[in-house]
């Protein structure tokens, strides 16, 4: 038999598309269900295709509004005032654990630059705010923050000045900032926009982190692909019975398959339209929500044209290929479809080849770790895809093999088992997506949990001795701040310590060391003192970090505060002659500060002007039972000094890149979870629709609705249980292989593994519960009516 020509293909595909839209109510329902299922997947794929633009746009917005920042910019210190300069102070803060970007600005002339999104710089006592912050300040929830920002709101910051729709940000007018320029938190600028290149821009990402990114992308996209493939097969049994009628009028087997592919193609193209609409709706909704402190503007979500084109071509092509593949074992004859008989047993051997091939691709990279260079991206993606795809191949065999051995039970059980025995493939397809998602989630959880220690470092902060720290700008007396904080609500104790540097010479010192200044009670928080009175100076005997203090800390020696170095502006160079007795201080095993070395001094022992060279901090012990105690502290600190900054102590912290990948995973997983739920619900409704006449007939013959409802629940529970068992197995295998690749000891947190499995089961149970009302409506005698 000769191969069909392009014209024949075109004619048959067009006929199938016509059947999809002109087959009456039945055809339309099936086409719409297919389109909705495919559309949800397409919307998710378009969202993924928009991620590069989201990241690039956020970076561009951040660069465009860059000002003094937190990095030292020498030009921002030495720049002279003019009619086109503005002094900017960084006043970032936090409220209820959410970041608030804050800036104080003082224009020095009519041509002073304006930050993006701001039409006019606010005058002293005024501020412009982001829309999200304005909404918060006008609500009861923002009461404490409103006290911290005693400015009159005169406008909002436009989209060009924000990196997300839910970002909390304000710009307030101020005066007197020029006197406090230090180049770190306060500086003078003549334009907004990144002026220096981040040194980290050229650094390559750690190989293990790159592996995490690749696996995250595959794990998040695989369920989407599985759902799209399942959606194009909605209504397959009824479609095949319609195709049998075509055999009666002369169509051959190949022609019927091409017509079936045309039906699927029509549904997929309609799905592209639905997906585009869903994406546009979702894009607008995305502008009003925030996930894990990440928000975007709708304009950010513009898919790459190339990726969008790939999606537009790949989805219809996949629909045709999936349909032809599904019909490979179906014999459509003029008198019916052979599928109605007992299907041939599925073979296991080729299904095992998929995960084995996946392991084979990943095996050469085992033991590579971070030191072995970058992992081969193609082998990683291919190996993970094959392992996860193995779940979809093994699950139909597992369901068939399991239900074939099931026997006697209640009526509902027997109805469910018989249905599964006749159509195990349909049942498996419904849970394939959730099984793939759970398998990938378990593998990722193992990889993240094991890698966490590698990318988590101790901060050195003794959270038992202090829980918060308030720092004041250099040269500011910290004592008034400490007194105010001691009276703040929820503060048990405030310890004030200032730190500076001393050297043996005023210029280019050969020996230098730190000096910590505080009253006797404060110094005893960081070192053991034999005795202490105002005017005393100590040299610390703890030499693990520093030995230079022994050369400097000699009785009667002259040293210099804030010595100068070549290539840097001339500093204070204040002379300090040590007293006749320099006492010894000893290591404090439970010190408030991690690194306590050098000299210790009480305030009256310092020479005139030395206090201006010190950086002061107040260490706080707080009562965490007091509601919003951290915000109470921030309010007190802001009232005492608008340029102070507050930090909450933690024992450990994750690297920024690792934390960003975790956040990306959580955001993506949340979107995929919504897709899974919606797609499962559509799939369940389609299954019930196909069985409408059978359910109505059983009710007409006296079967109780309760029995039929339980049978539907059993039909869902059995495949999902098998799917979760298989997913757990494959997930553990994939997780173990990934850990071997990263050269990290294999550990399994069974509580989290069971948690991932439980989430998958919970989604299916929720979807099943939502499908019960339609099920009850389908059990009416009217369901027997036919057109």
DODRENKE-137958 format. One record per residue (C-alpha): x, y, z; residue number from 1. Coordinates in steps of 0.25 Angstrom, whole numbers, plus 5000, padded with zeros to 4 digits. Each point is the difference from the previous one (the first is absolute). Last residue first. Layout:
! residues N
((X Y Z) NUM);
...
***
This chain:
! residues 787
((4880 5049 5082) 787);
((5000 4991 5012) 786);
((4993 5000 5013) 785);
((5005 4990 5010) 784);
((5006 5012 5009) 783);
((4986 5005 5002) 782);
((4999 4988 5010) 781);
((5009 5008 5010) 780);
((5014 4995 5004) 779);
((5007 5011 4993) 778);
((4995 5011 5010) 777);
((5007 4991 5011) 776);
((5013 5000 4993) 775);
((5000 5015 4997) 774);
((4999 5002 5015) 773);
((5011 4989 5003) 772);
((5010 5007 4991) 771);
((5005 5010 5011) 770);
((5002 4988 5010) 769);
((5009 4993 4989) 768);
((5008 5013 4998) 767);
((5002 5001 5015) 766);
((5004 4985 5001) 765);
((5010 5002 4988) 764);
((5007 5012 5006) 763);
((5001 4993 5014) 762);
((5006 4988 4994) 761);
((5011 5009 4994) 760);
((5002 5008 5013) 759);
((5001 4987 5007) 758);
((5011 4995 4991) 757);
((5008 5012 5003) 756);
((4998 4999 5015) 755);
((5004 4985 4999) 754);
((5013 5005 4994) 753);
((5001 5011 5010) 752);
((4998 4990 5012) 751);
((5009 4990 4994) 750);
((5012 5010 4999) 749);
((5009 4991 4992) 748);
((5015 5002 5000) 747);
((5011 4997 4989) 746);
((5013 5006 5003) 745);
((5004 5011 4991) 744);
((5009 4998 4988) 743);
((4991 5009 4991) 742);
((4998 4988 4990) 741);
((4997 4990 5011) 740);
((4990 5010 5006) 739);
((4993 5000 4986) 738);
((5000 4985 4999) 737);
((4994 4999 5014) 736);
((4989 5010 4996) 735);
((4997 4993 4987) 734);
((4998 4987 5007) 733);
((4992 5006 5012) 732);
((4991 5007 4990) 731);
((4998 4987 4992) 730);
((4996 4992 5012) 729);
((4991 5011 5005) 728);
((4994 5002 4987) 727);
((4997 4985 4999) 726);
((4993 5000 5014) 725);
((4993 5013 4996) 724);
((4995 4994 4987) 723);
((4995 4987 5006) 722);
((4992 5008 5011) 721);
((4995 5010 4989) 720);
((4995 4988 4991) 719);
((4993 4994 5012) 718);
((4994 5012 5006) 717);
((4993 5006 4987) 716);
((4992 4987 4996) 715);
((4997 4998 5015) 714);
((4994 5014 5001) 713);
((4992 4997 4987) 712);
((4995 4987 5006) 711);
((4996 5007 5013) 710);
((4992 5010 4992) 709);
((4993 4988 4993) 708);
((4997 4993 5013) 707);
((4994 5013 5006) 706);
((4992 5002 4988) 705);
((4993 4987 5002) 704);
((4999 4991 4989) 703);
((4985 4998 4996) 702);
((5000 4997 4985) 701);
((4998 5014 4997) 700);
((5012 5004 5008) 699);
((5008 4990 4992) 698);
((4995 5006 4987) 697);
((5003 5014 5005) 696);
((5014 4996 5003) 695);
((5002 4993 4987) 694);
((4994 5012 4992) 693);
((5009 5010 5007) 692);
((5013 4992 4999) 691);
((5007 5009 4990) 690);
((4996 5012 5008) 689);
((5006 4994 5013) 688);
((5013 4999 4993) 687);
((5000 5014 4994) 686);
((4997 5005 5014) 685);
((5011 4993 5006) 684);
((5010 5005 4989) 683);
((4995 5014 5003) 682);
((5002 4999 5015) 681);
((5014 4994 4998) 680);
((5004 5011 4991) 679);
((4995 5011 5010) 678);
((5007 4993 5012) 677);
((5013 4998 4992) 676);
((5000 5014 4994) 675);
((4999 5005 5014) 674);
((5011 4991 5005) 673);
((5009 5005 4988) 672);
((4998 5014 5004) 671);
((5003 4998 5015) 670);
((5012 4991 4996) 669);
((5005 5012 4991) 668);
((5000 5009 5012) 667);
((5006 4990 5009) 666);
((5011 4997 4990) 665);
((5003 5014 4998) 664);
((5001 5003 5015) 663);
((5010 4988 5001) 662);
((5008 5005 4988) 661);
((5001 5014 5007) 660);
((5005 4994 5013) 659);
((5011 4992 4993) 658);
((5004 5013 4993) 657);
((5000 5008 5012) 656);
((5008 4991 5009) 655);
((4992 4995 5012) 654);
((5002 5006 5014) 653);
((5002 4994 5014) 652);
((4999 5004 5014) 651);
((4991 5011 4997) 650);
((5000 5015 5006) 649);
((4989 5010 4995) 648);
((5006 5012 4994) 647);
((4997 5015 5002) 646);
((5005 5012 4993) 645);
((5002 5014 5006) 644);
((4998 5012 4990) 643);
((4987 5005 5006) 642);
((5007 5001 5013) 641);
((4992 4999 5013) 640);
((4986 4999 4994) 639);
((5005 4990 4990) 638);
((5006 4992 5012) 637);
((4987 5000 5007) 636);
((4992 4996 4988) 635);
((5010 4989 4997) 634);
((4999 4994 5014) 633);
((4985 5000 5000) 632);
((5001 4993 4987) 631);
((5008 4989 5006) 630);
((4991 4999 5012) 629);
((4988 4997 4991) 628);
((4992 4994 5011) 627);
((5008 4999 5013) 626);
((5003 4985 5002) 625);
((5014 5002 4993) 624);
((5005 5007 5012) 623);
((5013 5007 4995) 622);
((5014 5000 5003) 621);
((5006 5011 4992) 620);
((5014 5004 4995) 619);
((5002 5015 4997) 618);
((5011 5003 4990) 617);
((5009 5012 4998) 616);
((5011 5002 4989) 615);
((5011 5008 5005) 614);
((5008 5012 4994) 613);
((4992 5011 5006) 612);
((5002 4994 5014) 611);
((5015 5003 4998) 610);
((4998 5015 4999) 609);
((5006 5003 5014) 608);
((5009 4988 5005) 607);
((4993 4987 5005) 606);
((5002 4996 5015) 605);
((4986 5006 5003) 604);
((4993 4990 4991) 603);
((5005 4987 5007) 602);
((5010 4993 4991) 601);
((5002 4986 4994) 600);
((5012 4997 4991) 599);
((5002 4989 4990) 598);
((4991 4988 4999) 597);
((4986 4996 5001) 596);
((4995 4992 4988) 595);
((4986 4993 5003) 594);
((4994 5012 5007) 593);
((4991 4998 5013) 592);
((5010 4991 5006) 591);
((4997 4986 5006) 590);
((5014 4995 5002) 589);
((5005 5014 5004) 588);
((5015 5000 4997) 587);
((5008 5009 5009) 586);
((5003 5014 5002) 585);
((5013 5005 5006) 584);
((5002 5015 5005) 583);
((5007 5011 4994) 582);
((5006 5008 5011) 581);
((5008 5014 4997) 580);
((4989 5004 4990) 579);
((5000 4999 4985) 578);
((5004 5012 4992) 577);
((4990 5002 4989) 576);
((5003 5008 4987) 575);
((4988 5003 4991) 574);
((5003 4996 4985) 573);
((4987 5005 4995) 572);
((5000 4995 4986) 571);
((5007 5005 4987) 570);
((4993 4994 4988) 569);
((5005 4986 4995) 568);
((5010 4997 4990) 567);
((5011 4999 5011) 566);
((4995 4996 5014) 565);
((4995 5009 5011) 564);
((4999 4996 5015) 563);
((4987 5000 5007) 562);
((5004 5002 5014) 561);
((5015 5001 5003) 560);
((5010 4994 5010) 559);
((5009 5006 5010) 558);
((5005 4990 5011) 557);
((4999 5003 5015) 556);
((4997 4986 5004) 555);
((5000 4990 4988) 554);
((4988 4996 4992) 553);
((5006 5002 4986) 552);
((5010 4989 4999) 551);
((4991 4991 5008) 550);
((4988 5004 4992) 549);
((5007 4995 4987) 548);
((4997 4985 5004) 547);
((4987 4998 4994) 546);
((4990 4989 4997) 545);
((5004 4989 5010) 544);
((5007 5010 5009) 543);
((4990 5001 5012) 542);
((5008 5008 5010) 541);
((4992 5013 4997) 540);
((5007 5013 5004) 539);
((4992 5009 5009) 538);
((4998 5014 5002) 537);
((4994 5007 5013) 536);
((4994 5014 5001) 535);
((4987 4996 5007) 534);
((5003 4988 5009) 533);
((5002 4985 4997) 532);
((5005 4988 5008) 531);
((5006 4987 4995) 530);
((4992 5001 4987) 529);
((4995 4988 4992) 528);
((4996 5004 4986) 527);
((4988 5003 4991) 526);
((4988 5003 5010) 525);
((5010 5005 5010) 524);
((5003 5011 4991) 523);
((4985 5005 5000) 522);
((5000 5000 5016) 521);
((5013 5008 5000) 520);
((4995 5010 4990) 519);
((5003 4999 4986) 518);
((5011 5001 4989) 517);
((5006 4989 4992) 516);
((5014 5002 4993) 515);
((5004 4992 4988) 514);
((5014 4999 4996) 513);
((5011 5005 4991) 512);
((5015 4998 4998) 511);
((5008 5005 4989) 510);
((4993 5013 4999) 509);
((4999 5007 4986) 508);
((4998 5014 5006) 507);
((4996 5004 5014) 506);
((5010 4989 5006) 505);
((4998 4989 5010) 504);
((4986 4997 4996) 503);
((4986 5001 5005) 502);
((4986 4996 4995) 501);
((4986 5002 5005) 500);
((4989 4993 5007) 499);
((4988 5005 5009) 498);
((4993 4992 5010) 497);
((4986 5002 5006) 496);
((4993 4989 5007) 495);
((4985 5001 5001) 494);
((4992 4991 5009) 493);
((4986 4994 5002) 492);
((4994 5007 4988) 491);
((4985 4997 4997) 490);
((4995 5014 5000) 489);
((5011 5010 4998) 488);
((5006 5006 5013) 487);
((5014 4993 4998) 486);
((4999 5005 4985) 485);
((4999 5014 5004) 484);
((5012 4999 5009) 483);
((5008 4993 4990) 482);
((4997 5010 4989) 481);
((5005 5011 5009) 480);
((5013 4993 5003) 479);
((5004 4997 4985) 478);
((5006 5013 4997) 477);
((5001 5001 4985) 476);
((5014 5000 4993) 475);
((4996 4989 4991) 474);
((4985 4998 4998) 473);
((4992 4993 5011) 472);
((4999 4985 5001) 471);
((4988 4992 5007) 470);
((5002 4986 5002) 469);
((4989 4989 5004) 468);
((5000 4987 5006) 467);
((5011 5001 5011) 466);
((5007 4990 5009) 465);
((4993 4987 4996) 464);
((5000 5004 4985) 463);
((5016 5000 5001) 462);
((5002 5005 4986) 461);
((5012 4993 4993) 460);
((4992 5000 4987) 459);
((5001 4985 4998) 458);
((5000 4996 4985) 457);
((4989 4993 4992) 456);
((5003 4996 4986) 455);
((5007 4987 5003) 454);
((4990 4997 5011) 453);
((4988 5002 4991) 452);
((5006 4991 4989) 451);
((4994 4987 5007) 450);
((4986 5006 5002) 449);
((5000 5006 4986) 448);
((5004 4987 4993) 447);
((4990 4992 5008) 446);
((4989 5010 4998) 445);
((5003 5000 4985) 444);
((4999 4985 4999) 443);
((4987 5000 5008) 442);
((4994 5011 4992) 441);
((5004 4994 4987) 440);
((4993 4987 5004) 439);
((4988 5007 5005) 438);
((4998 5008 4987) 437);
((5002 4988 4991) 436);
((4989 4993 5009) 435);
((4991 5012 4999) 434);
((5001 5000 4985) 433);
((4998 4985 4998) 432);
((4987 5000 5009) 431);
((4990 5002 4988) 430);
((5008 4992 4990) 429);
((5000 4988 5010) 428);
((4985 4999 5000) 427);
((4999 5001 4985) 426);
((5010 4989 4999) 425);
((4993 4991 5010) 424);
((4988 5000 4991) 423);
((4993 4986 5001) 422);
((5007 4995 5012) 421);
((4998 5014 5007) 420);
((4985 4999 4997) 419);
((4999 4986 5005) 418);
((5007 5005 5013) 417);
((4991 5012 5002) 416);
((4987 4992 4998) 415);
((5006 4989 5009) 414);
((5003 5010 5011) 413);
((4987 5006 5000) 412);
((4993 4987 5000) 411);
((5008 4996 5012) 410);
((5012 4991 4999) 409);
((5005 4988 4992) 408);
((5012 5001 4990) 407);
((5013 5008 4998) 406);
((5011 4993 4992) 405);
((4998 5007 4987) 404);
((4999 5013 5008) 403);
((5015 4999 5003) 402);
((5006 4996 4987) 401);
((4991 5011 4992) 400);
((5004 5011 5010) 399);
((5014 4997 5000) 398);
((5001 4999 4985) 397);
((4993 5013 4998) 396);
((5009 5006 5011) 395);
((5013 4995 4993) 394);
((5000 5010 4988) 393);
((4996 5012 5008) 392);
((5010 4998 5011) 391);
((5011 4997 4989) 390);
((4998 5014 4995) 389);
((5005 5005 5014) 388);
((5013 4991 4998) 387);
((5001 5004 4985) 386);
((4998 5015 5003) 385);
((5011 5000 5011) 384);
((5010 4993 4991) 383);
((4997 5009 4988) 382);
((5001 5013 5008) 381);
((5013 4995 5007) 380);
((5006 4995 4987) 379);
((4997 5013 4993) 378);
((5005 5008 5011) 377);
((5014 4993 5001) 376);
((5003 5004 5015) 375);
((5010 5011 5002) 374);
((5014 4998 5006) 373);
((5004 4988 5008) 372);
((5002 5008 5013) 371);
((4985 5002 5003) 370);
((4997 4985 5000) 369);
((5005 4991 4990) 368);
((4997 4987 5008) 367);
((4990 4995 4989) 366);
((5001 5007 4987) 365);
((5001 4987 4992) 364);
((4987 4995 5006) 363);
((4991 5011 4996) 362);
((4997 4995 4986) 361);
((5000 4985 5004) 360);
((4990 5004 5011) 359);
((4991 5006 4989) 358);
((5002 4987 4991) 357);
((4996 4992 5012) 356);
((4987 5008 5003) 355);
((4996 4999 4985) 354);
((5004 4985 4998) 353);
((4991 4995 5011) 352);
((4988 5004 4991) 351);
((5006 4991 4989) 350);
((5000 4988 5008) 349);
((4987 5001 5007) 348);
((4990 4996 4989) 347);
((4985 5003 5001) 346);
((4991 4989 4999) 345);
((4991 5000 4988) 344);
((4986 5007 5002) 343);
((4988 4993 5003) 342);
((4989 5004 4990) 341);
((4995 5014 4998) 340);
((5013 5004 4995) 339);
((4997 4992 4987) 338);
((4991 5012 4996) 337);
((4987 4997 4992) 336);
((4993 4995 4988) 335);
((5008 5008 4989) 334);
((5013 4996 5007) 333);
((5009 5009 5008) 332);
((5012 4992 5006) 331);
((5007 5007 5011) 330);
((5014 4997 5004) 329);
((5007 5012 4992) 328);
((4988 5009 5003) 327);
((5007 5006 5012) 326);
((5012 5003 4992) 325);
((4992 5007 4989) 324);
((4993 5008 5011) 323);
((5013 5004 5007) 322);
((5007 5004 4987) 321);
((4988 5009 4995) 320);
((4999 5007 5014) 319);
((5015 5001 5001) 318);
((5001 5007 4986) 317);
((4988 5010 5005) 316);
((5008 5003 5013) 315);
((5014 5001 4994) 314);
((4997 5011 4989) 313);
((4994 5010 5010) 312);
((5009 4996 5011) 311);
((5013 5003 4991) 310);
((4994 5013 4995) 309);
((4998 5004 5015) 308);
((5014 4996 5002) 307);
((5005 5009 4989) 306);
((4991 5012 5003) 305);
((5005 4999 5015) 304);
((4988 5001 5008) 303);
((4996 5014 5006) 302);
((4997 4999 5015) 301);
((5007 5013 5004) 300);
((4988 5008 4995) 299);
((4991 4993 5010) 298);
((5008 5006 5012) 297);
((5007 4990 5008) 296);
((5001 4995 5015) 295);
((5009 4992 5008) 294);
((4999 5000 5015) 293);
((4998 4985 5001) 292);
((4988 5002 4990) 291);
((4994 5013 4998) 290);
((4986 5003 4993) 289);
((4994 5012 4993) 288);
((5009 5001 4987) 287);
((4999 4985 4999) 286);
((4985 5001 4997) 285);
((5002 5008 4988) 284);
((5010 4990 4995) 283);
((4990 4989 5003) 282);
((4990 5006 4991) 281);
((5010 5001 4989) 280);
((5005 4986 5002) 279);
((4986 4994 5001) 278);
((4997 5007 4987) 277);
((5012 4995 4993) 276);
((4997 4986 5005) 275);
((4986 5001 4995) 274);
((5006 5003 4986) 273);
((5010 4990 5001) 272);
((4990 4990 5005) 271);
((4991 5003 4987) 270);
((5013 4996 4992) 269);
((5001 4987 5009) 268);
((4985 4997 4998) 267);
((5001 5001 4985) 266);
((5013 4992 5000) 265);
((4993 4989 5009) 264);
((4989 4999 4990) 263);
((5010 5000 4988) 262);
((5007 4989 5007) 261);
((4987 4992 5000) 260);
((4998 5003 4985) 259);
((5015 4995 4998) 258);
((4997 4987 5007) 257);
((4987 4998 4993) 256);
((5008 5002 4987) 255);
((5010 4989 5004) 254);
((4989 4990 5003) 253);
((4993 5002 4987) 252);
((4988 5009 4998) 251);
((4989 4993 4991) 250);
((4986 5005 5006) 249);
((5000 4989 5010) 248);
((5014 5003 5005) 247);
((4995 5014 5003) 246);
((4990 4994 5010) 245);
((5012 4994 5008) 244);
((5006 5014 5001) 243);
((4988 5003 5009) 242);
((5003 4989 5009) 241);
((5014 5005 5001) 240);
((4996 5014 5004) 239);
((4991 4994 5011) 238);
((5012 4992 5006) 237);
((5010 5012 4998) 236);
((4991 5010 5007) 235);
((5012 5008 5005) 234);
((5013 4996 4993) 233);
((5005 5014 4998) 232);
((5000 5003 5015) 231);
((5009 4988 5003) 230);
((5012 5006 4992) 229);
((4997 5014 5006) 228);
((5000 4994 5014) 227);
((5013 4992 4998) 226);
((5007 5013 4994) 225);
((4996 5008 5012) 224);
((5004 4989 5009) 223);
((5014 5000 4994) 222);
((5002 5016 5001) 221);
((5002 5001 5015) 220);
((5009 4988 5001) 219);
((5008 5004 4988) 218);
((5002 5015 5004) 217);
((5004 4996 5015) 216);
((5010 4989 4995) 215);
((5007 5011 4991) 214);
((5000 5010 5011) 213);
((5005 4990 5010) 212);
((5011 4995 4991) 211);
((5004 5015 4998) 210);
((5001 5001 5016) 209);
((5009 4988 5000) 208);
((5009 5005 4989) 207);
((5002 5014 5008) 206);
((4996 5011 4991) 205);
((5011 5007 4992) 204);
((5005 5013 5005) 203);
((4999 5012 4990) 202);
((4989 5007 5007) 201);
((5006 4998 5013) 200);
((5008 5012 5000) 199);
((4988 5009 4998) 198);
((5003 5010 4990) 197);
((4999 5015 5004) 196);
((4992 5012 4996) 195);
((4986 4993 5001) 194);
((4989 5010 4997) 193);
((4996 5013 5007) 192);
((5008 5013 4997) 191);
((5008 5011 5007) 190);
((5002 4993 5013) 189);
((5004 5004 5014) 188);
((5001 4989 5010) 187);
((4994 4994 5013) 186);
((4999 4986 5004) 185);
((5014 4995 4995) 184);
((5007 5013 4995) 183);
((5001 5007 5013) 182);
((4991 5012 4998) 181);
((4995 5005 5013) 180);
((5001 5015 4998) 179);
((4993 5000 4987) 178);
((4988 4994 5006) 177);
((4996 5012 5007) 176);
((4986 5000 4993) 175);
((4990 4989 4997) 174);
((4990 4996 4990) 173);
((4994 4986 5000) 172);
((5001 4989 4990) 171);
((4992 4988 5003) 170);
((4999 4985 4996) 169);
((4992 4987 5003) 168);
((5000 4991 4988) 167);
((4987 4994 4996) 166);
((5000 5004 4986) 165);
((5015 4996 4998) 164);
((5013 5006 4996) 163);
((4996 5015 5003) 162);
((5004 5013 4994) 161);
((4995 4998 4986) 160);
((4986 4996 5006) 159);
((4998 5014 5005) 158);
((5002 5004 5015) 157);
((4988 5006 5006) 156);
((4996 5013 5005) 155);
((5000 5011 5011) 154);
((5001 4991 5012) 153);
((5003 5008 5013) 152);
((5011 4995 5007) 151);
((5001 4994 5014) 150);
((5005 4986 4995) 149);
((5003 4992 5013) 148);
((4986 5003 5005) 147);
((4994 4995 4987) 146);
((5008 4987 5001) 145);
((4993 4997 5013) 144);
((4986 5003 4995) 143);
((5002 4992 4987) 142);
((4990 4989 5003) 141);
((4989 5010 5003) 140);
((5000 5004 4986) 139);
((5004 5013 4993) 138);
((5015 4997 5002) 137);
((4999 4987 4993) 136);
((4992 5005 4988) 135);
((5011 5011 4998) 134);
((5011 4990 5001) 133);
((4994 4992 4989) 132);
((4998 5012 4991) 131);
((5015 5004 5002) 130);
((5002 5012 5008) 129);
((5003 5015 4998) 128);
((5005 5008 5013) 127);
((4998 5013 5006) 126);
((5007 5006 5013) 125);
((5011 5006 4993) 124);
((4996 5002 4985) 123);
((4997 4989 4991) 122);
((5007 4998 4987) 121);
((4991 5002 4988) 120);
((4995 4991 4989) 119);
((5005 4987 5007) 118);
((5000 4987 4992) 117);
((5015 4999 4997) 116);
((5008 5009 5011) 115);
((5001 5015 4997) 114);
((5013 5007 4997) 113);
((5002 5014 5006) 112);
((4999 5011 4990) 111);
((4993 5010 5010) 110);
((5011 4998 5010) 109);
((5005 4993 5012) 108);
((4989 4990 5001) 107);
((4999 4992 5013) 106);
((4996 4986 4999) 105);
((4996 4989 5011) 104);
((4999 4986 4994) 103);
((4992 4988 5005) 102);
((4998 4986 4995) 101);
((4991 4992 5009) 100);
((5003 4985 5002) 99);
((4989 4992 5006) 98);
((5003 4993 5013) 97);
((4988 5007 5007) 96);
((5006 5013 4995) 95);
((5015 5001 4996) 94);
((5009 5012 4997) 93);
((5008 5007 4989) 92);
((5004 5014 5004) 91);
((5011 5002 4989) 90);
((5003 5015 5000) 89);
((5001 5008 4987) 88);
((5006 5014 4998) 87);
((4996 5006 4986) 86);
((5008 5007 4990) 85);
((4996 5008 4988) 84);
((5001 5014 5006) 83);
((5014 4997 5005) 82);
((5006 4993 5013) 81);
((5014 4994 4998) 80);
((5003 4985 4998) 79);
((5010 4995 5010) 78);
((4991 4991 5007) 77);
((4991 4994 4989) 76);
((5013 4999 4991) 75);
((5005 4990 5011) 74);
((4989 4990 4998) 73);
((4999 4991 5012) 72);
((4989 4989 4998) 71);
((4987 5001 5007) 70);
((4993 5007 4989) 69);
((5003 5015 4998) 68);
((4991 5000 4987) 67);
((4995 4989 4991) 66);
((4986 5003 4995) 65);
((5003 4996 4985) 64);
((5008 4988 5005) 63);
((4988 4994 5008) 62);
((4991 5003 4989) 61);
((5009 4992 4990) 60);
((5002 4989 5010) 59);
((4985 4998 5001) 58);
((4998 5001 4985) 57);
((5011 4989 4997) 56);
((4994 4991 5011) 55);
((4986 5002 4994) 54);
((5005 4998 4986) 53);
((5007 4987 5003) 52);
((4987 4995 5007) 51);
((4990 5003 4988) 50);
((5003 4986 4994) 49);
((4995 4994 5013) 48);
((4988 5008 5000) 47);
((4997 4996 4986) 46);
((5002 4985 5004) 45);
((4990 5002 5011) 44);
((4990 5006 4991) 43);
((5002 4989 4990) 42);
((4998 4989 5011) 41);
((4987 5007 5004) 40);
((4996 5002 4985) 39);
((5002 4985 4997) 38);
((4990 4996 5011) 37);
((4990 5011 4996) 36);
((5002 4997 4985) 35);
((4997 4985 5003) 34);
((4988 5003 5008) 33);
((4995 5010 4989) 32);
((5002 4990 4989) 31);
((4993 4989 5008) 30);
((4988 5009 5003) 29);
((4999 5004 4986) 28);
((5000 4986 4994) 27);
((4989 4996 5010) 26);
((4992 5012 4997) 25);
((5000 4997 4985) 24);
((5011 4994 4992) 23);
((5003 5013 4992) 22);
((5012 5005 5008) 21);
((5008 4988 5002) 20);
((4995 4993 4988) 19);
((5005 5012 4991) 18);
((5014 4999 5007) 17);
((5000 4985 4996) 16);
((4996 5004 4985) 15);
((5012 5010 5000) 14);
((5009 4989 5005) 13);
((4995 4991 4989) 12);
((5001 5010 4989) 11);
((5014 5005 5004) 10);
((5006 4986 5001) 9);
((4994 4996 4987) 8);
((5006 5013 4994) 7);
((5014 4997 5006) 6);
((4999 4986 4993) 5);
((4997 4987 5007) 4);
((5011 4989 4999) 3);
((4997 4989 4990) 2);
((4994 4987 5004) 1);
***
